[in-house]
Amino acid sequence: MSDALPENGDREQDRELEGHCACGTVRYKMVGDPLFVHCCHCRCCQRESGTAFALNAMIETDRVVLLQGSVEMVDTPSNSGLGQQFARCPQCRVAMWSHYGGAGDALSFVRVGTLVESERVGPDIHIFTEFKQPWVILPDDVPNVPAFYDRREYWPAGSLARREALVG
């Protein structure tokens, strides 16, 4: 789980983590802790990331602050049929965050691997594990589900309230 999840289930809001693309043209910071962190094993995430899964830190878009450069928004298909927009560096083309069609621009899904201190943001849940590569071993202390899940069952109360304030 993320290291900032206290026993009461409410996340700290004062942490800032910086991130950047591979070439350093685009730099950003994530202000506060994510609502929740998905390690997604679906085939789309495997294809888009070029590896076994994508690790996405879900956070309000206004908490993703561009520090340097600009991003190019690239539309891609998604399993939901609602599409997804990736914020990519126009130089090295690395995807730093995305917006899924279901939540629109209100929520950003930050690619944890683009954070300078990525080790500080671990998964809160593994999703779509029915597509997990057989050589990936999931930890016993992090929930995992074969498809998607009911967020009321897994999310901390504070994160649920923050999401509700954004998308209803």
N, C-alpha and C positions, 0 to 999 in steps of 0.2 A: 504494500500500500504506500501511498504518498507519505513522506516523512512528516508532513505538517498536519496530520489528522489526529487531533487530541482525543483522549478517551471519551469526551462528551459528544463527539461526532461533528462539532462545528470547526470549520477550518479557519486558520488565521487569514487575515485580509491584508497584512502589511508587507508580505514578502514580494520582492521583485526579482525576476529572473530574466537575464538578457539572452538573446539568441541572434543568429545570423545565418545567412546562406553560406555555401561552400567558398565562394570567392570573396565574401565580405562586403560586397556592394550594398546589400540590404542588411540593416541591423534593426532590431526591435527589442522591446521588453514586454514581459507579461507581468502585470501589476496585480498582486494578490494570488491566492491559490486557486487552482482550477476547481470547477464545480465537481468534476469527476474525471477519471482517466480511464479510457478504454484501450485495451490491447485487443485489436480486432484481427481475427484470423480468416475473415471472409476472402473469397477469391478476388474480389475487386481490390481490396487492400493489398493482397499479395502482389497483384499485377501492378498497381500504382506505385508501390514501394520497391518492387523488384526483389522482395525477400519474403519471409514467412508470415509477417504480420505488420500492422501499422500501430504505433503507440501515439494516441491522440489525447491531449489535455484539453478538455472542454472548458471554455471560459467566455465570459461576456466580451463581445467584440470591442467595446470601449475600454477594456482592460488590456488590449493588445495595442501598444503604442509604437509607431514607427519612429525610429531614432535617426535613420540614415537611408537614403535612397527611396525608391518607390517600387511597388510590386505590380506585376501584370496579373490580372485575374483571368484564369483559363477555365472554361466550362468543360466538364467531363460528365459522362453518364454515371448513374449509380443504380444499385439493385432496386431501390425504391421506385425508380422511374422519375423521381423529382430532380435528379441531377445534383451536381456538386460543383462549386467553384474553388479552384486552388489559387492561392496567392503565391506566385512564383517570382523569383529573381529574374529580371529581364536579361541578365548576362549569363549566369550559370544554370538557370532554369530549375533550381532546387525549389521544391514546394515547402513552404514554411508553415502555412495554416490553410484551412479550407472552411467553407460554409456549405452545409448540407441543405438541400431544398426544403426539408421539413421545418427547419428553424430559421431559414433565411439568413440575413446578415446579422441577426441579433446575437448569435453564438458563433464563436470561432473554435475550430478544432486544431490546436497548435501541435505540429509534429515535434514530439519531445526530443527527437534526435537533433533538432536544430538549436536546442537550448545549450548554452555554454556549460551549465551544470546539470546536464540531463539526468545524472544519477540521483538528483534530488526529487525527481518526479516519476515514481513507479506506478504501475497499473493498480487501479482499484478493482478491476474486473477484467476477465478474459471473455470476449464475446465471439460468437460464430465459431466455436471450437469444433463443430462438426466438420469444418474444413481445415482444421489444424494439421500442419505437417506432422507425420508420425514421429519424427525425430525431435520435435519440440516437447520438452518436459515442463508441465505446468506446476507451479508451486502449490503446496497444500494449503497455505495460509491466505490465498487470494481466490475469491469466488470465480467460478467459470461456468458458462452456460453455452448450450449447443447453438443457440440462435441469438435473438435479442432478449430483452428482459423487461420486467416492470420496475421502473426506477424507484417507485415507492418502497420496494422491497430492499434495495441496496444503497441508495443515496442517503447521506446525512441530511437531517432536517434543514440545516442552514443552506445547503446546496439546492434542495427542493424549492425553498422559498425564493432564492435568487433566480432560479430558472422560471418559476411562476411569475415573478415580477416582469420578466422579459417577454415571454411568449404565451403566457396564460394557460 
